[in-house]
Amino acid sequence: MNNPKTSMHIYAFIIDIIAIEILFVIIELIIEFILPFTFDDFLIGLSLITSFKLGLILSRDSFGIRSPGRYLTRTKVCNIDNSKPISPWTCLIRNLFLFLGPIELIALIINKENRRIGDLVTKTRVSMSHRNTLCFDFRGFAVFVVASLISLCVILLIMFVRDRVPFYQIQLL
């Protein structure tokens, strides 16, 4: 197996987050100059933008097995059994474990094969890529839409609960 170093995983993730942030800063600036906002519109817009950001983070390897970070670090995510590219839905499940944050990072560091919890659950690994090509898989767009909608529902649910039940009124039984 040709396993990349742990630092390559981290570099790829940081590059992806920076690319997503740059993309959305540009989108936010364009929207801000085109549309006048009230405070309520701002909260709805922020919720939509945040859900799209989370959707991109969750589906970041779904668009043809290579995210910008994977492309620049010359790594790829593949199936551990046959070294074939994984499906976009497997990418979504794999990336859901990113919400474990530090636990996921510790697992990556202490695992001898440099696999994080998401890799262990989905039976995937990150390996070095000898060909540095880009391709686009339209199934990744479906994963992005589903991940964004799930993120939006969670964000709206949190906003709804927060507005209906003030924190100081929540009592434990």
N, C-alpha and C positions, 0 to 999 in steps of 0.2 A: 504494500500500500504506500501511496505517495501522499502522506498527511502533511499539510502545511502547519507551520508553527501557530501557537495560540495567538500570537500577535497579529497574524494575517487575518484571523477571524475578527479580531477587534478593529483592525484598520478598515476592513471591508464594511463593518457595521457603521463606523464613524463616517466613512465616506458616503454611505447611503443616507444617513441622517442629515448630513450637511447638504447633499443634493436635494433631498426632499424639502428641507427648510428654505433653500435658495429658490426652489420652484414656487413654494407657497408664499414667500415674501413678495415675489414678483406678482403673483396672482392677487394677493391682498392689496398691493399698491395700485394695480390696475383697477380693481373693484372700488377701492376707496376714492379714486379720482373720477370714476364714472358715476357712481351712485351716492347720493347724500344719505346719511344714516341717522336714525334716531337711536336711542339707547337700546330699545327692544330689538330693532333691526340688527344692531351690532351683536347682541347676544346670540341671535339666530344665525347670523353669518359666521360668528366665531365657532358656534357648534358645528355648522356644516364644514367649515375649513378643518377643524380639529378631527372630525370624523373621517374626512378624506385623507388627512395626514396619517391617522391610525390605519386606515385601509391600505395606504401605500406601504406602510411599515410591515403590516401583516402579509402583504402580497408581494413583497419586494423581490423575491426570486422567482415569481410566477410567470413573468413575461419573458419566456425563453431561457430559463434556468440561470440567467446571469443578471444580477443587479449591477448598477454602476460600480459599486464597491468590489464586487466579485470580478468584474471585468478588469479594473485597475490593479487588483492584487493577483490576477491570473489564477483565480480559484473557481471551483464550481461545486454545486451540491448534487450528489448522486446517490443512488440506491446502494446500500452496503452489500447486497447479495450479488448484483450483476453489473454494477458501476454505470448503469444507464441513468439518464436524467430523470428526476422525479416529476410527478404530476403537479400542476398548480395547486390542487386541493391538498396534496401532501405538504406543499410549501406553507399553505395557510395553517395547517395543524402544527407544523414544525415551528412556525413563528409565533403562534399563540403563547408558547412558553417564554417568550421574551418578556412577558409581563411579570415573570418571577424575578426579574432584575438581578440583584446581587447573587441570588441562589444559582441562577443560570450561569453567571460569570464564574462563580466558584467551581461549579460542576465542570465547566470548560477547562479551567486551570488544572484541576486535580485529576481529570480523566487522562489516562495514558495515551489514548488515541485521539485526543483533542476533540472530543465530541461533547456537545452540551445536552441537556435533558431533552430538548426538542429532537435532537438527532437520535438519541437512544429510543424514544417513544416511536418515532416514525421510521426507524431503521435506515437512517441516512448517514452520510458523512460528507465532509468537505474535503476535496482533493485538489491538487494542483492541476491546472488545465494546460495542455501543451498547445492547443489551438486557441487563440484569443480572438474568437469571432462573436458577433452579436446576431441573435435571431429573435424574432418576435412570435409569441404564441398567444393567439387571441383568447384562449381559454383563461389566460392570466387576467384578462379584463373582467371576466365574469367573477373571478375570485376577488378582484379589487372591489367590484360593485357590492358583492355580498359582505365583504369585510367592512366596507364603509357604511353600509346600511346597519349592520350589527353595532358598529361603533356609534352611529348616530342614535340608534334606539337606546343604547346604554346612557349616552350623554343626556338625551331628553328625559329619560327616566330619573336620572340623578337630579336634573334641574327641577322636574315636577315634584319629586319627593322633598327636595330642599325648600321649595316655595310653599309647600303644603304643611310641612312639619318642621317648625323652627328647631334648631339644635337644642336650645335650652328647655324645650318642652318634651323632649324624648326622655322617657323614664324607663328604667329597667325594672322588670317585675321581680 
